[in-house]
Amino acid sequence: MFARALSGLMLLLLAATACTPQVDIQQTFRVTDLEGGWYDAGVVDGKNKLIPTVSFRIEKATPEEVRPLALNVLFKQIKGDKDEEWDEVFLQRVEVTEGNRTPVLTVRPPAGATGDPPQSRADMLKNSYFVDVRAVIFAKQSSSNWVELARFDIPRRILTQ
């Protein structure tokens, strides 16, 4: 009997989710509280490592219930006039849970910049060979196309958290 009740509840939840209409992502969602820097990841393989980090919220402009979003945050190295893809982080299910916005989302890719000691992390950011990074935030719902929500150039500042 418990299994039958659980199955019924799951079907009801699935039906409720399926009935939530798809929305125009660019009209419904926007990125807020956007900030970032370079996270001090400590010493990795004998080298100082800094990881580009971006923190933000997704805010919805409608009071209606919306389906969860999938987010893809691309990290691109800025090389002159061109951006070169470097790394990415995929968030499969992001829900608007705090009224009309998400909790703060902090995203860090596995890739980072490294420097040989005794070069400090601050010196790494000042180095003429240091390559700046841009985060590009894309969103989609279920089978919709990816939509760009924001671009953010990671500032050259050290983050400890």
C-alpha positions as CSV (number, residue, x, y, z in Angstrom):
1,M,0.0,0.0,0.0
2,F,2.9,2.4,0.8
3,A,4.5,1.7,-2.6
4,R,1.2,2.4,-4.4
5,A,0.8,5.7,-2.5
6,L,4.4,6.7,-3.2
7,S,3.9,5.8,-6.9
8,G,0.8,8.0,-7.0
9,L,2.6,10.9,-5.4
10,M,5.4,10.6,-7.9
11,L,3.0,10.6,-10.8
12,L,1.2,13.7,-9.4
13,L,4.5,15.6,-9.0
14,L,5.6,14.6,-12.5
15,A,2.3,15.8,-14.0
16,A,2.5,19.1,-12.1
17,T,6.0,19.7,-13.4
18,A,4.9,18.8,-17.0
19,C,2.0,21.3,-16.8
20,T,4.3,24.2,-15.9
21,P,4.6,26.2,-19.1
22,Q,7.9,26.9,-20.7
23,V,8.8,30.6,-20.6
24,D,10.9,33.1,-22.5
25,I,14.1,32.8,-20.6
26,Q,15.5,36.2,-21.5
27,Q,12.3,37.9,-20.5
28,T,11.7,35.9,-17.3
29,F,15.2,35.5,-15.7
30,R,18.1,37.8,-15.1
31,V,21.4,37.5,-13.3
32,T,21.8,39.7,-10.1
33,D,24.4,40.1,-7.4
34,L,27.2,39.2,-9.8
35,E,30.7,39.3,-8.4
36,G,33.9,37.3,-8.7
37,G,37.6,37.0,-8.4
38,W,40.4,34.4,-8.2
39,Y,40.0,31.8,-5.5
40,D,43.2,30.8,-3.7
41,A,43.2,27.1,-4.1
42,G,46.6,26.8,-2.3
43,V,49.5,24.7,-3.5
44,V,48.7,22.1,-6.1
45,D,51.5,19.9,-7.5
46,G,54.0,22.3,-6.0
47,K,52.6,25.4,-7.7
48,N,50.3,28.2,-6.3
49,K,46.9,27.8,-7.9
50,L,44.2,30.5,-8.5
51,I,40.8,29.5,-9.8
52,P,38.4,31.9,-11.5
53,T,35.2,32.2,-9.5
54,V,31.9,33.8,-10.2
55,S,29.0,34.2,-7.7
56,F,25.5,35.3,-8.6
57,R,21.7,34.8,-8.2
58,I,19.1,34.1,-10.9
59,E,16.0,36.3,-10.3
60,K,12.7,35.7,-12.0
61,A,10.4,38.6,-13.2
62,T,7.2,36.7,-12.9
63,P,5.2,35.5,-9.8
64,E,4.2,32.3,-11.7
65,E,5.8,29.0,-10.9
66,V,8.6,28.1,-13.3
67,R,10.5,25.0,-14.1
68,P,14.0,24.6,-12.9
69,L,16.8,25.9,-15.1
70,A,19.9,24.2,-16.4
71,L,22.9,26.5,-16.3
72,N,26.2,26.3,-18.2
73,V,28.9,28.7,-17.2
74,L,31.6,29.0,-19.8
75,F,35.0,30.3,-18.7
76,K,36.9,31.9,-21.6
77,Q,40.4,33.3,-21.7
78,I,40.5,36.8,-23.1
79,K,43.2,36.9,-25.7
80,G,43.2,40.3,-27.5
81,D,40.0,40.6,-29.6
82,K,39.1,36.9,-29.2
83,D,37.8,34.8,-26.4
84,E,39.2,31.3,-26.2
85,E,37.1,28.6,-24.6
86,W,39.0,27.3,-21.5
87,D,36.6,25.4,-19.2
88,E,33.0,25.1,-18.2
89,V,30.7,24.2,-15.3
90,F,27.3,22.6,-15.9
91,L,24.5,23.0,-13.2
92,Q,21.8,20.5,-14.1
93,R,19.0,21.8,-11.9
94,V,18.7,25.3,-10.5
95,E,15.5,26.2,-8.7
96,V,14.1,29.5,-7.7
97,T,13.5,28.8,-4.0
98,E,13.9,32.1,-2.1
99,G,10.8,34.0,-3.2
100,N,11.6,35.1,-6.7
101,R,15.3,34.2,-6.8
102,T,17.9,31.5,-6.3
103,P,20.3,31.3,-3.4
104,V,23.8,32.6,-4.2
105,L,25.4,30.3,-6.7
106,T,29.2,30.1,-6.6
107,V,30.8,28.5,-9.7
108,R,34.5,27.5,-10.0
109,P,35.9,25.4,-12.9
110,P,38.5,22.8,-12.3
111,A,41.0,24.7,-14.4
112,G,43.0,27.6,-12.9
113,A,46.2,29.6,-13.2
114,T,49.4,28.4,-11.6
115,G,52.6,30.0,-10.6
116,D,55.9,28.7,-9.3
117,P,56.9,29.7,-5.8
118,P,58.3,32.1,-4.6
119,Q,55.8,34.0,-6.8
120,S,52.9,35.1,-4.6
121,R,49.3,34.9,-5.7
122,A,49.2,38.7,-5.8
123,D,52.3,38.7,-8.0
124,M,50.6,36.1,-10.3
125,L,47.7,38.5,-10.9
126,K,50.2,41.3,-11.7
127,N,52.3,39.2,-14.1
128,S,52.3,40.4,-17.7
129,Y,51.7,36.8,-18.9
130,F,48.6,36.4,-16.7
131,V,45.5,35.8,-19.0
132,D,42.2,37.3,-17.9
133,V,39.1,35.2,-17.9
134,R,35.4,36.0,-18.8
135,A,32.5,34.0,-17.5
136,V,29.5,33.6,-19.8
137,I,26.3,32.3,-18.2
138,F,23.8,30.4,-20.3
139,A,20.4,29.0,-19.2
140,K,17.8,26.7,-20.6
141,Q,14.7,24.8,-19.5
142,S,14.2,21.1,-20.6
143,S,14.5,20.9,-24.4
144,S,14.7,24.7,-25.1
145,N,17.8,26.2,-26.7
146,W,20.6,27.7,-24.6
147,V,20.2,31.5,-23.9
148,E,22.9,33.8,-22.8
149,L,22.0,35.6,-19.6
150,A,25.2,37.4,-18.7
151,R,28.9,38.0,-19.4
152,F,31.3,38.9,-16.6
153,D,35.0,39.6,-16.7
154,I,36.6,38.1,-13.6
155,P,38.4,40.9,-11.7
156,R,42.0,40.4,-10.6
157,R,41.4,40.1,-6.9
158,I,42.1,37.2,-4.5
159,L,39.2,35.4,-2.9
160,T,39.7,33.2,0.2
161,Q,36.2,31.7,0.2
